[in-house]
């Protein structure tokens, strides 16, 4: 079995491996069909390549059980033919918060079918450990022409593979045109440096799915679900520098996993979760930039804000179509809403079409690459003075207390005279409360007594939800104005019904808001040590 030493990067992207494992750290970029030839000849590739590289034809068959057990566990099992040789590879899903790193086991086999006896069952675990070779069936195959070159750079060694070919599942076929950058040694930040240089040479997108995931989607009609944020794993022993890395990596991973869902438009939750990831990212930058005034935080915040704005129209129409209209159907079943529903779907479809253009734009790819680079290079350390550098080496709990107290005071000040707040000020308060909530959730593991903290976060979440409902009412008015241009009497009648119903709803929301604001104000801070 193939065994390699783990690759170690400053930001901790590497994972511990046992003998027989290979910790693969890889960045995938998707290229337009026919553009790989130009990218292969990029000057910086030729400058650092050991030689001209080798062209190989690779045929790979992926296997699973009839019950799709491997697919359900995020595992891929393949046998690849390279000339007269066959290599079996089992890959586990990426570890939490480490989208580039995957554990895998490789072993030579005698033919194109796998041999599970060659895998360390105790290390791999179920469901693989309980399977037999007879249970496996071919699911799909890839046929690839690969040009691989080894790049020797000052602080790293990277294999770059240019893959052209197809994924085939029965009669179905999908074109492959992608670049894989695999770190052999050194800092993983080099992958993003190289990715950015390739992006300068031709349009590219960051690939969030492996060949196996794309093959399963083709074979099983599998729709990738939206993913919620995972806890960043902050602990009391972490210093501030570590926490910044954990938070930014968590937000980047969350954003990357939902990018393809939003682009495909298969699940409206993908757009929502991308916006959540961006809000969490902007919050993380805002939490630290007062004590660590790094230009990197300002740059990230600017691009995250731009992308949030691009996602906004699709999200607004999703909420209107999936929440507002169904609630009105329940409240007023006698009103004909077919025209309204059709008009909303047209607007929704148009907003998703515009969004797909944005997500395919090189600016979006550059932003995603910059986030990975920021984490691996710890770019927030650049261009700051000695005092800020000293903050980075401090234990996190003390700074967490300071940050939470500051955000809490700001929210209370913004919410003073709550009954008289305008809609715009309420919206600003909602943003302040979101920052406070994300910060409280980020730092929750730092506090030994969780009961008061959980009560605080729960009340904060309820207040934020009510403010969100109030904001949705305001947003709906703008959406209704966009649909008034259609000269259809039934549509205008439905628009009037929505406006009237929401006027009543606004009164109920206002009462709930005042009650939840009072409860939140009365909730003691949990961070006072």
C-alpha positions as CSV (number, residue, x, y, z in Angstrom):
1,X,0.0,0.0,0.0
2,X,1.2,3.5,-0.8
3,X,2.4,5.5,2.3
4,X,3.4,9.1,2.2
5,X,4.4,11.6,4.9
6,X,1.6,14.2,5.7
7,X,2.0,17.6,4.2
8,X,2.1,20.3,6.9
9,X,0.9,23.9,6.3
10,X,1.1,26.8,8.8
11,X,-2.6,27.1,9.0
12,X,-3.0,23.4,9.9
13,X,-4.7,22.2,6.7
14,X,-2.8,18.9,7.0
15,X,-4.3,15.9,8.8
16,X,-2.7,13.2,10.8
17,X,-2.2,10.0,8.9
18,X,-1.5,6.4,9.9
19,X,0.8,4.1,8.0
20,X,-0.7,3.1,4.7
21,X,-2.7,6.4,4.5
22,X,-2.1,9.3,2.2
23,X,-3.2,12.7,3.2
24,X,-4.2,14.3,-0.1
25,X,-4.3,18.1,-0.1
26,X,-5.7,19.3,-3.4
27,X,-7.2,22.3,-5.1
28,X,-9.4,21.8,-8.1
29,X,-10.1,24.4,-10.8
30,X,-12.7,24.1,-13.6
31,X,-11.7,25.3,-17.0
32,X,-13.7,26.1,-20.1
33,X,-13.6,23.3,-22.7
34,X,-10.6,23.9,-25.0
35,X,-8.7,26.3,-22.7
36,X,-6.3,23.8,-21.1
37,X,-3.8,24.0,-23.9
38,X,-3.3,27.7,-23.2
39,X,-3.0,27.1,-19.4
40,X,-0.5,24.3,-19.9
41,X,1.8,26.8,-21.6
42,X,1.5,29.5,-19.0
43,X,5.0,31.1,-18.4
44,X,5.1,30.4,-14.6
45,X,4.3,26.7,-15.2
46,X,7.2,26.4,-17.6
47,X,9.4,28.4,-15.3
48,X,9.0,26.0,-12.3
49,X,8.3,22.7,-14.0
50,X,11.0,20.0,-13.7
51,X,10.5,18.9,-17.3
52,X,7.8,18.8,-20.0
53,X,5.8,16.3,-18.0
54,X,4.0,13.3,-19.3
55,X,0.7,12.6,-21.1
56,X,-1.3,9.6,-19.9
57,X,-4.7,8.1,-20.7
58,X,-6.5,7.1,-17.5
59,X,-9.6,5.0,-17.3
60,X,-11.2,4.8,-13.9
61,X,-14.2,2.9,-12.7
62,X,-16.0,3.8,-9.5
63,X,-17.8,1.2,-7.5
64,X,-20.6,1.2,-4.9
65,X,-23.2,-1.3,-3.5
66,X,-26.7,-1.6,-4.9
67,X,-27.9,0.2,-1.8
68,X,-25.4,3.1,-2.5
69,X,-23.8,2.7,0.9
70,X,-20.5,4.4,-0.1
71,X,-22.3,7.3,-1.7
72,X,-24.4,7.8,1.4
73,X,-21.3,8.0,3.6
74,X,-19.4,10.4,1.3
75,X,-16.9,7.6,0.4
76,X,-15.5,6.9,-3.1
77,X,-13.9,3.6,-4.2
78,X,-12.3,3.4,-7.6
79,X,-9.8,1.4,-9.7
80,X,-7.8,3.3,-12.2
81,X,-6.0,1.8,-15.2
82,X,-2.8,3.5,-16.3
83,X,-1.3,1.5,-19.1
84,X,-0.9,-2.1,-17.9
85,X,-1.2,-1.1,-14.2
86,X,-4.3,-0.9,-12.0
87,X,-4.4,1.1,-8.8
88,X,-7.3,0.9,-6.3
89,X,-8.1,4.0,-4.2
90,X,-10.5,4.6,-1.4
91,X,-11.2,8.1,-0.3
92,X,-13.0,9.3,2.8
93,X,-14.9,12.6,2.9
94,X,-13.0,15.8,3.9
95,X,-12.6,16.4,7.6
96,X,-14.8,19.2,9.1
97,X,-13.4,22.6,8.2
98,X,-10.7,21.2,5.8
99,X,-12.2,21.2,2.3
100,X,-8.8,20.5,0.6
101,X,-7.7,17.5,2.7
102,X,-8.9,13.9,2.3
103,X,-7.7,10.6,3.7
104,X,-7.1,8.0,1.1
105,X,-5.7,4.5,0.8
106,X,-4.0,3.2,-2.4
107,X,-2.9,-0.3,-3.4
108,X,-2.1,-2.0,-6.7
109,X,-4.6,-4.6,-7.9
110,X,-4.5,-7.2,-10.7
111,X,-7.4,-5.9,-12.8
112,X,-10.1,-3.2,-13.1
113,X,-12.2,-4.6,-10.2
114,X,-11.5,-3.7,-6.5
115,X,-10.2,-6.0,-3.8
116,X,-11.4,-4.9,-0.4
117,X,-9.0,-7.4,1.4
118,X,-6.2,-4.9,0.6
119,X,-7.8,-2.2,2.8
120,X,-7.1,-1.9,6.5
121,X,-10.7,-2.6,7.7
122,X,-10.1,-1.5,11.3
123,X,-8.8,1.9,10.1
124,X,-11.3,2.5,7.3
125,X,-14.3,1.4,9.4
126,X,-17.9,0.9,8.4
127,X,-19.5,0.6,6.0
128,X,-16.4,-0.6,4.1
129,X,-15.3,-3.0,6.8
130,X,-18.5,-5.0,6.5
131,X,-18.6,-5.3,2.7
132,X,-17.4,-8.1,0.4
133,X,-16.1,-7.8,-3.1
134,X,-19.3,-9.4,-4.4
135,X,-21.4,-6.5,-3.0
136,X,-19.7,-4.0,-5.3
137,X,-21.0,-2.9,-8.7
138,X,-19.6,-0.4,-11.2
139,X,-21.5,2.9,-11.1
140,X,-19.7,5.2,-13.5
141,X,-16.4,5.7,-15.2
142,X,-14.1,8.5,-16.2
143,X,-11.9,8.6,-19.3
144,X,-9.2,11.3,-19.0
145,X,-6.2,12.5,-21.0
146,X,-3.9,13.9,-18.3
147,X,-0.9,16.1,-18.6
148,X,0.9,16.1,-15.3
149,X,3.9,18.2,-14.4
150,X,5.9,18.6,-11.2
151,X,6.5,22.1,-10.1
152,X,9.4,22.9,-7.7
153,X,8.9,26.2,-6.0
154,X,10.9,28.0,-3.3
155,X,8.7,26.8,-0.4
156,X,6.7,23.9,-1.9
157,X,6.5,21.1,-4.4
158,X,3.2,20.8,-6.3
159,X,1.9,18.4,-9.0
160,X,-0.3,20.1,-11.5
161,X,-2.5,17.9,-13.6
162,X,-4.5,19.1,-16.6
163,X,-7.4,16.7,-17.2
164,X,-9.6,16.5,-20.3
165,X,-12.2,13.8,-20.9
166,X,-15.6,12.6,-19.9
167,X,-17.6,11.1,-17.0
168,X,-19.8,8.3,-18.2
169,X,-22.8,6.7,-16.5
170,X,-24.7,4.3,-18.8
171,X,-25.8,6.4,-21.7
172,X,-25.2,9.7,-19.8
173,X,-22.0,11.7,-20.4
174,X,-20.5,14.9,-19.0
175,X,-17.4,16.7,-20.2
176,X,-14.4,17.1,-17.9
177,X,-12.0,20.0,-18.2
178,X,-10.2,20.7,-15.0
179,X,-6.9,21.4,-13.3
180,X,-5.8,19.6,-10.1
181,X,-3.1,21.2,-7.9
182,X,-1.9,18.6,-5.4
183,X,0.5,19.7,-2.6
184,X,3.4,17.3,-2.3
185,X,5.4,19.3,0.3
186,X,5.4,22.8,1.8
187,X,2.8,25.4,2.6
188,X,-0.7,24.8,1.2
189,X,-0.9,28.6,0.5
190,X,1.1,27.9,-2.7
191,X,-2.0,26.2,-4.2
192,X,-3.9,29.4,-4.0
193,X,-1.0,31.4,-5.3
194,X,-0.9,29.1,-8.3
195,X,-4.6,29.2,-8.7
196,X,-4.6,33.0,-8.9
197,X,-1.9,33.0,-11.5
198,X,-3.8,30.5,-13.6
199,X,-6.9,32.6,-13.2
200,X,-4.9,35.5,-14.7
201,X,-4.3,33.4,-17.8
202,X,-7.8,32.2,-18.5
203,X,-11.3,32.1,-16.9
204,X,-11.6,29.5,-14.2
205,X,-13.9,28.5,-11.4
206,X,-13.0,26.9,-8.1
207,X,-14.2,23.3,-8.1
208,X,-16.1,22.4,-5.1
209,X,-16.9,18.8,-6.2
210,X,-14.6,15.8,-6.8
211,X,-14.9,13.6,-9.9
212,X,-16.6,11.1,-7.7
213,X,-19.3,13.6,-6.6
214,X,-19.9,14.7,-10.2
215,X,-20.1,11.0,-11.2
216,X,-22.6,10.2,-8.5
217,X,-24.7,13.2,-9.5
218,X,-24.7,11.9,-13.1
219,X,-25.4,8.3,-12.2
220,X,-28.0,8.8,-9.4
221,X,-29.5,12.1,-10.3
222,X,-28.1,13.2,-6.9
223,X,-28.7,16.8,-6.0
224,X,-26.1,18.2,-3.7
225,X,-27.9,19.5,-0.6
226,X,-27.2,22.9,0.9
227,X,-24.9,22.8,3.9
228,X,-25.3,24.6,7.2
229,X,-22.3,26.2,9.1
230,X,-20.3,23.9,11.2
231,X,-18.8,24.8,14.6
232,X,-15.3,26.2,14.1
233,X,-13.9,24.2,17.0
234,X,-12.6,27.1,19.1
235,X,-11.2,26.1,22.5
236,X,-9.9,28.0,25.5
237,X,-6.3,27.1,24.8
238,X,-6.3,28.8,21.4
239,X,-4.6,32.1,20.9
240,X,-6.2,34.9,18.9
241,X,-4.2,34.0,15.8
242,X,-5.5,30.4,15.8
243,X,-9.1,31.6,16.3
244,X,-9.0,34.0,13.3
245,X,-7.7,31.0,11.2
246,X,-10.4,28.7,12.5
247,X,-13.2,31.2,11.9
248,X,-12.2,32.3,8.4
249,X,-11.6,28.7,7.3
250,X,-15.0,27.7,8.7
251,X,-16.7,30.5,6.7
252,X,-14.8,29.7,3.6
253,X,-15.6,26.0,3.8
254,X,-19.3,26.9,4.3
255,X,-19.3,29.3,1.4
256,X,-17.5,26.8,-0.9
257,X,-19.9,23.9,-0.2
258,X,-23.0,26.0,-1.0
259,X,-21.5,27.7,-4.1
260,X,-22.3,24.8,-6.5
261,X,-25.8,24.5,-5.0
262,X,-26.6,28.1,-5.6
263,X,-25.1,28.0,-9.1
264,X,-27.2,25.0,-10.1
265,X,-30.3,26.6,-8.5
266,X,-31.3,23.1,-7.3
267,X,-32.1,24.2,-3.7
268,X,-33.0,27.7,-2.7
269,X,-31.3,27.0,0.6
270,X,-27.9,27.2,-1.2
271,X,-28.3,30.9,-1.8
272,X,-29.4,31.5,1.8
273,X,-26.5,29.5,3.2
274,X,-24.0,31.4,1.0
275,X,-25.4,34.6,2.4
276,X,-25.1,33.2,6.0
277,X,-21.5,32.2,5.3
278,X,-20.7,35.7,4.0
279,X,-22.4,37.4,7.0
280,X,-20.4,35.1,9.3
281,X,-17.2,36.0,7.5
282,X,-17.9,39.7,7.6
283,X,-18.7,39.4,11.3
284,X,-15.4,37.5,11.9
285,X,-13.5,40.3,10.2
286,X,-15.4,43.0,12.1
287,X,-14.7,41.3,15.5
288,X,-11.0,41.6,15.2
289,X,-10.2,44.6,13.0
290,X,-10.3,47.1,15.9
291,X,-7.6,45.3,17.8
292,X,-5.9,43.9,14.7
293,X,-6.3,46.7,12.0
294,X,-5.2,44.5,9.1
295,X,-5.9,45.6,5.5
296,X,-6.7,42.0,4.8
297,X,-9.9,42.2,6.8
298,X,-11.0,45.3,4.9
299,X,-10.4,43.6,1.6
300,X,-12.3,40.5,2.6
301,X,-15.2,42.5,3.9
302,X,-15.5,44.5,0.7
303,X,-15.6,41.5,-1.6
304,X,-18.0,39.6,0.8
305,X,-20.3,42.6,0.8
306,X,-20.3,42.7,-3.0
307,X,-21.1,39.0,-3.3
308,X,-23.9,39.3,-0.7
309,X,-25.5,42.1,-2.8
310,X,-25.4,39.9,-5.9
311,X,-27.1,37.1,-4.0
312,X,-29.8,39.4,-2.5
313,X,-32.4,39.5,-5.3
314,X,-32.5,35.7,-5.6
315,X,-32.9,35.4,-1.9
316,X,-35.7,38.0,-1.8
317,X,-37.7,36.2,-4.5
318,X,-37.1,32.8,-2.8
319,X,-38.5,34.1,0.4
320,X,-41.5,35.6,-1.4
321,X,-42.3,32.5,-3.4
322,X,-41.6,29.9,-0.7
323,X,-42.7,31.7,2.5
324,X,-44.9,34.8,1.8
325,X,-47.2,33.3,-0.8
326,X,-47.8,30.0,1.1
327,X,-48.6,32.0,4.2
328,X,-51.1,34.1,2.3
329,X,-52.7,31.0,0.8
330,X,-53.3,29.7,4.3
331,X,-54.6,33.0,5.6
332,X,-56.9,33.8,2.6
333,X,-57.6,30.5,0.6
334,X,-60.4,32.2,-1.5
335,X,-58.0,34.6,-3.2
336,X,-56.8,33.6,-6.7
337,X,-53.0,33.8,-6.5
338,X,-52.0,31.9,-9.7
339,X,-51.1,35.1,-11.5
340,X,-49.1,36.4,-8.5
341,X,-47.3,33.0,-8.2
342,X,-46.4,33.0,-12.0
343,X,-45.2,36.6,-11.9
344,X,-43.0,35.8,-8.9
345,X,-41.6,32.7,-10.6
346,X,-40.6,34.8,-13.6
347,X,-38.8,37.3,-11.5
348,X,-37.2,34.5,-9.5
349,X,-36.0,32.8,-12.6
350,X,-34.6,36.1,-13.9
351,X,-32.7,36.7,-10.6
352,X,-31.2,33.2,-10.7
353,X,-30.1,33.7,-14.3
354,X,-28.3,36.9,-13.3
355,X,-26.8,35.2,-10.3
356,X,-25.3,32.3,-12.4
357,X,-23.4,34.9,-14.4
358,X,-22.0,36.4,-11.2
359,X,-21.0,33.0,-9.7
360,X,-19.2,32.1,-12.9
361,X,-17.4,35.5,-13.0
362,X,-13.6,35.4,-12.4
363,X,-14.1,37.9,-9.6
364,X,-16.0,35.3,-7.6
365,X,-13.3,32.7,-8.2
366,X,-10.6,35.2,-7.2
367,X,-12.5,35.9,-4.0
368,X,-12.7,32.2,-3.1
369,X,-9.0,31.7,-3.9
370,X,-8.1,34.8,-1.8
371,X,-9.9,33.3,1.2
372,X,-8.0,30.1,1.0
373,X,-4.8,32.0,0.6
374,X,-5.6,34.2,3.5
375,X,-6.0,31.2,5.8
376,X,-3.0,29.3,4.7
377,X,-0.7,32.3,4.7
378,X,-2.3,33.9,7.7
379,X,-2.4,37.1,5.7
380,X,-3.9,39.2,8.6
381,X,-0.4,39.3,10.1
382,X,0.8,41.5,7.2
383,X,1.0,45.3,7.5
384,X,0.2,45.5,11.2
385,X,2.3,47.0,14.0
386,X,3.9,45.2,16.9
387,X,1.0,46.0,19.3
388,X,-1.4,44.2,17.0
389,X,1.0,41.3,16.5
390,X,1.1,41.0,20.3
391,X,-2.7,40.7,20.4
392,X,-2.5,37.7,18.0
393,X,-0.4,35.8,20.5
394,X,-2.8,36.4,23.5
395,X,-5.2,33.8,24.8
396,X,-8.7,34.2,23.2
397,X,-11.0,34.3,26.2
398,X,-9.9,37.7,27.4
399,X,-10.4,39.3,23.9
400,X,-13.7,37.4,23.5
401,X,-15.1,39.1,26.7
402,X,-14.1,42.5,25.3
403,X,-15.6,41.8,21.9
404,X,-18.9,40.5,23.3
405,X,-19.3,43.4,25.7
406,X,-18.7,46.0,23.0
407,X,-21.2,44.4,20.6
408,X,-23.8,44.1,23.4
409,X,-23.4,47.8,24.3
410,X,-23.7,48.8,20.7
411,X,-26.9,46.8,20.2
412,X,-28.5,48.3,23.4
413,X,-27.6,51.8,22.3
414,X,-29.0,51.3,18.8
415,X,-32.2,49.8,20.2
416,X,-32.9,52.7,22.7
417,X,-36.5,54.0,22.4
418,X,-37.3,50.8,20.5
419,X,-41.0,51.7,19.9
420,X,-40.0,54.8,17.9
421,X,-37.4,53.1,15.7
422,X,-37.8,53.7,11.9
423,X,-37.7,50.7,9.6
424,X,-34.1,51.6,8.5
425,X,-32.9,51.8,12.1
426,X,-34.6,48.5,12.9
427,X,-32.7,47.0,9.9
428,X,-29.4,48.4,11.3
429,X,-30.2,47.0,14.7
430,X,-30.9,43.6,13.1
431,X,-27.4,43.7,11.6
432,X,-25.9,44.6,15.0
433,X,-27.8,41.7,16.6
434,X,-26.6,39.3,13.9
435,X,-23.0,40.2,14.6
436,X,-23.6,39.7,18.3
437,X,-25.3,36.4,17.8
438,X,-22.6,35.0,15.5
439,X,-19.9,36.2,18.0
440,X,-21.7,34.6,20.9
441,X,-22.0,31.3,18.9
442,X,-18.4,31.5,17.8
443,X,-17.1,31.9,21.4
444,X,-19.6,29.8,23.2
445,X,-17.1,26.9,23.9
446,X,-14.9,29.3,25.8
447,X,-17.3,29.6,28.6
448,X,-17.5,26.9,31.3
449,X,-21.1,27.7,32.2
450,X,-23.2,27.1,29.1
451,X,-26.8,27.4,30.5
452,X,-26.8,31.3,30.7
453,X,-25.0,31.5,27.4
454,X,-27.5,29.3,25.6
455,X,-30.4,31.2,27.1
456,X,-28.8,34.5,25.9
457,X,-28.3,33.1,22.4
458,X,-31.8,31.7,22.3
459,X,-33.4,35.0,23.2
460,X,-31.1,36.8,20.8
461,X,-32.1,34.5,17.9
462,X,-35.8,34.9,18.6
463,X,-35.4,38.7,18.5
464,X,-33.4,38.6,15.4
465,X,-36.0,36.3,13.7
466,X,-38.8,38.8,14.5
467,X,-36.7,41.7,13.1
468,X,-36.1,39.5,10.0
469,X,-39.8,39.1,9.6
470,X,-40.3,42.8,9.8
471,X,-37.6,43.3,7.2
472,X,-39.3,40.7,4.9
473,X,-42.5,42.8,5.0
474,X,-40.5,45.9,3.9
475,X,-38.7,43.9,1.1
476,X,-42.1,42.4,-0.1
477,X,-43.3,45.9,-0.8
478,X,-40.4,46.5,-3.2
479,X,-41.1,43.1,-4.9
480,X,-44.8,43.9,-5.3
481,X,-43.8,47.2,-7.0
482,X,-41.7,45.2,-9.5
483,X,-44.7,43.1,-10.4
484,X,-47.2,45.9,-10.8
485,X,-45.8,46.6,-14.3
486,X,-47.8,43.5,-15.5
487,X,-51.2,44.8,-16.7
488,X,-53.3,41.9,-15.4
489,X,-56.4,42.7,-13.2
490,X,-56.2,39.4,-11.3
491,X,-52.5,40.0,-10.5
492,X,-53.2,43.5,-9.3
493,X,-56.0,42.2,-7.1
494,X,-53.6,39.6,-5.6
495,X,-51.0,42.3,-5.0
496,X,-53.5,44.4,-3.1
497,X,-54.4,41.3,-1.0
498,X,-50.8,40.7,-0.1
499,X,-50.3,44.4,0.8
500,X,-53.4,44.4,3.0
501,X,-52.6,41.1,4.7
502,X,-49.0,42.3,5.4
503,X,-50.3,45.5,6.9
504,X,-52.2,43.4,9.5
505,X,-49.2,41.1,9.9
506,X,-47.0,44.1,10.6
507,X,-49.1,45.0,13.6
508,X,-48.7,41.5,15.1
509,X,-45.0,41.4,14.3
510,X,-44.5,44.8,16.1
511,X,-46.1,43.4,19.3
512,X,-43.9,40.4,19.2
513,X,-40.9,42.5,18.6
514,X,-41.4,44.7,21.6
515,X,-41.9,41.7,23.9
516,X,-38.8,40.0,22.6
517,X,-36.7,43.2,22.9
518,X,-37.7,43.6,26.5
519,X,-36.7,39.9,27.2
520,X,-33.4,40.4,25.5
521,X,-32.6,43.6,27.4
522,X,-33.3,41.8,30.7
523,X,-31.0,38.9,29.9
524,X,-27.7,39.1,31.8
525,X,-24.4,38.9,30.0
526,X,-22.8,35.5,30.2
527,X,-19.3,36.6,29.5
528,X,-18.6,38.5,32.8
529,X,-15.9,36.5,34.4
